[in-house]
Amino acid sequence: MPLLEARQLTMRFGGLIAVKQVDFTLEKGTIASLIGPNGAGKTTFFNMLTGIYVPSSGKLLLEGKDITGASPDKLTGLGIARTFQNIRLFNNMTVLENVLVGRHCRLKTGLLGALLRPPEVIAEERQAKAKALELLEYVGLGVSKATELAKNLSYGEQRRLEIARALASEPKILLLDEPTAGMNPNETADLTRFISRIRDELDLTILLIEHDMKVVMEISDRVSVMEYGSKIAEGTPAEVRSNPRVIEAYLGKEEENHAL
């Protein structure tokens, strides 16, 4: 049984079909990539997987259970976390506070407990802070950054903070939307290694949208290709790279762009 499965997933915006009847499976423990030209429907597909958009039709299953139309907070609680193409941090909150926001779904404290602050609530908050600091070390930011405002971090550090916040929710599945966008080659190589590492060490399943084909071919177990809202190909990196339709629709254009 796939860990995550989309069946005929479709998203319409008025008369525009942004994603059309996409079938997709994500197997536990794998790193899968979703590629395609701009406007192919990749981020819209991500938004359906994470509850930002409710599919117009089709089904979404997590471990065989129907989660179609579930809210983002519900899906986070079930183990689906994500980062965004355009980094979305709370810029005027500290680095530590940003990670604690991601931890919120695992806390048992309700409104009354937060107001009265009994010993068990204080203990839970202490444990959450310790976990957040541990994650800052794990992603390479270190506890020395904990009290800095998120907006004062470098671009690469903000990317890692967003991943730390996602990891704080203890996900089964981590969705990364263009994680290496805007990074220099050294930062890209470091983050690529880090993504493989968190898959192996944290027993995660990872799905990423990525335009850097070197990253995709190096890191992926499976690659799915979208064009004009439809999935046009799927397979191993080698299979996708040699697929004539993929070359015509996307890879050939990418190689031309890199040659310019």
C-alpha positions in Angstrom: 0.0 0.0 0.0 1.4 3.4 -0.9 2.0 5.9 1.9 0.2 8.6 -0.1 -2.0 8.1 -3.1 -3.8 10.6 -5.4 -6.6 9.2 -7.6 -7.7 11.2 -10.6 -7.0 14.4 -8.6 -8.4 17.5 -10.4 -8.4 21.2 -9.6 -10.5 23.7 -11.5 -10.5 27.4 -11.2 -13.7 28.5 -13.0 -13.1 27.4 -16.6 -9.4 26.7 -16.1 -8.3 23.2 -15.3 -5.0 23.6 -13.4 -4.6 19.9 -12.6 -6.3 17.2 -14.6 -7.0 13.7 -13.4 -3.6 13.0 -11.9 -2.9 9.6 -10.5 0.2 9.5 -8.2 1.6 7.3 -5.5 4.3 7.9 -3.0 6.0 4.9 -1.4 7.3 5.0 2.2 10.9 5.9 2.6 11.4 7.2 -0.9 12.5 10.6 -2.3 10.3 11.6 -5.2 10.5 14.6 -7.4 7.8 16.4 -9.4 9.2 18.4 -12.4 7.8 20.3 -15.3 7.7 23.7 -16.9 6.4 26.7 -15.2 2.6 26.6 -15.1 2.5 22.8 -15.3 0.4 22.6 -12.1 3.0 21.3 -9.7 2.4 23.8 -6.9 -1.4 23.5 -7.3 -0.9 19.7 -6.9 1.1 20.3 -3.8 -1.6 22.6 -2.5 -4.2 19.9 -2.8 -1.9 17.4 -1.1 -1.6 19.8 1.9 -5.2 21.0 2.2 -4.7 24.5 0.9 -6.9 23.7 -2.0 -9.8 21.3 -1.9 -9.8 19.1 -5.1 -12.6 19.7 -7.5 -12.7 15.9 -8.0 -10.7 12.9 -7.3 -9.4 11.3 -4.0 -6.4 11.6 -1.8 -5.5 8.7 0.5 -3.0 8.5 3.3 -2.1 5.0 4.3 -5.3 3.9 2.6 -7.6 6.3 4.4 -9.5 9.0 2.5 -8.2 12.4 3.5 -9.7 14.4 0.6 -10.6 17.9 1.6 -9.0 17.7 5.0 -7.8 21.1 6.4 -4.1 22.0 6.5 -3.9 21.7 10.3 -5.7 18.3 10.2 -3.2 17.0 7.6 -0.3 18.4 9.6 -1.5 16.4 12.5 -1.8 13.3 10.3 1.9 13.7 9.4 2.1 15.8 6.2 4.3 18.9 6.4 5.6 21.2 3.7 7.8 24.2 2.9 7.0 26.8 0.3 8.6 28.1 -2.9 8.6 31.6 -1.5 9.9 31.3 2.1 7.0 31.8 4.6 8.4 32.5 8.0 7.2 34.8 10.8 9.9 37.4 10.1 9.4 39.4 13.3 9.5 36.3 15.5 12.7 34.7 16.7 14.2 31.6 15.1 13.2 29.5 18.1 9.6 30.8 18.1 9.3 29.9 14.4 10.2 26.3 15.2 7.9 26.2 18.1 5.0 27.2 15.8 5.6 24.0 13.9 5.6 22.0 17.2 2.2 23.3 18.2 0.2 20.4 16.6 2.0 17.9 18.9 1.2 19.7 22.1 -1.7 18.6 24.2 -2.3 21.9 26.0 -5.6 23.5 25.4 -6.7 27.1 26.0 -7.5 26.6 29.7 -4.2 24.9 30.3 -2.4 27.8 28.6 -4.2 30.3 30.8 -3.8 28.4 34.1 -0.3 26.9 33.4 -0.4 23.9 35.6 2.9 22.0 36.1 2.2 19.5 33.3 1.8 22.4 30.8 5.0 24.0 32.0 6.8 20.7 31.5 5.3 20.2 28.0 6.5 23.7 27.0 9.9 22.9 28.4 10.0 19.7 26.3 8.9 21.6 23.2 11.6 24.2 23.6 14.2 21.5 24.1 13.0 19.7 20.9 13.1 23.0 19.0 16.6 23.7 20.0 17.6 20.2 19.1 16.2 20.7 15.6 18.1 24.0 15.2 21.3 22.1 15.8 20.2 19.3 13.5 19.5 21.6 10.5 22.8 23.4 11.0 21.6 26.7 12.5 22.7 26.0 16.1 21.3 27.3 19.3 23.3 30.6 18.9 20.7 31.6 16.3 17.7 30.9 18.5 17.1 34.4 19.7 17.7 36.1 16.4 14.8 37.4 14.4 14.0 35.2 11.4 14.3 38.1 9.0 17.9 38.6 10.0 19.0 35.2 8.7 20.6 34.7 5.4 18.6 33.2 2.6 20.1 29.8 3.0 19.6 29.9 6.7 15.9 30.8 6.2 15.5 27.8 4.0 16.9 25.6 6.8 14.7 27.3 9.4 11.6 26.5 7.3 12.7 22.9 7.1 13.2 22.8 10.9 9.7 24.2 11.5 8.3 21.5 9.2 10.3 18.8 11.0 9.0 20.1 14.4 5.6 18.6 13.5 7.1 15.1 13.3 5.9 14.4 9.8 5.7 11.1 7.9 5.8 13.0 4.6 7.8 16.2 3.9 6.9 18.2 0.8 9.6 20.6 -0.3 8.6 23.3 -2.9 11.8 24.3 -4.8 14.1 23.9 -1.8 17.2 25.0 -3.7 15.7 28.0 -5.5 18.0 31.0 -5.2 20.9 29.1 -3.8 24.5 29.1 -5.1 26.1 25.8 -6.1 27.7 25.2 -2.7 24.5 25.8 -0.8 22.6 23.6 -3.3 25.0 20.7 -2.8 24.9 21.1 1.0 21.1 21.1 1.0 20.9 18.1 -1.4 23.0 16.1 1.0 20.9 17.3 3.9 17.7 16.2 2.3 19.1 12.7 1.7 20.3 12.6 5.3 16.9 13.5 6.9 15.2 10.8 4.8 17.6 8.2 6.1 18.0 9.4 9.7 14.4 10.5 10.4 12.7 7.7 8.4 10.9 10.3 6.2 9.3 10.1 2.9 10.0 13.2 0.8 8.3 14.7 -2.3 9.9 17.8 -3.8 9.3 20.2 -6.7 12.6 21.1 -8.1 13.9 22.8 -11.3 17.6 22.0 -10.8 17.9 18.8 -12.9 21.2 17.9 -11.3 19.5 17.8 -7.9 16.6 15.8 -9.2 18.7 13.2 -11.0 21.0 12.8 -8.0 18.5 12.6 -5.2 15.4 11.0 -6.5 14.2 7.4 -6.4 11.2 8.3 -8.7 10.4 11.3 -10.9 7.0 12.4 -12.1 6.6 14.9 -14.9 3.7 17.3 -15.4 2.8 19.5 -18.4 -0.4 21.6 -18.7 -1.9 20.1 -15.6 -1.4 16.5 -16.6 1.1 13.9 -15.6 2.9 12.9 -18.8 5.6 10.6 -17.5 6.9 8.8 -14.4 9.8 6.5 -13.6 13.4 6.4 -12.4 15.6 9.4 -13.1 17.2 7.5 -15.9 13.9 6.5 -17.5 12.5 10.0 -17.3 15.7 11.5 -18.7 15.5 9.3 -21.8 11.8 9.7 -22.3 11.3 11.5 -25.7 8.1 13.3 -24.6 9.8 14.6 -21.5 12.8 15.8 -23.5 10.5 17.6 -25.9 8.3 19.1 -23.1 10.8 20.0 -20.5 14.4 18.7 -20.4 15.4 19.9 -23.8 14.2 23.4 -22.9 16.1 23.2 -19.6 19.3 22.2 -21.3 18.9 25.1 -23.8 18.4 27.5 -20.9 21.5 26.3 -19.1 23.5 26.7 -22.4 22.6 30.3 -22.7 
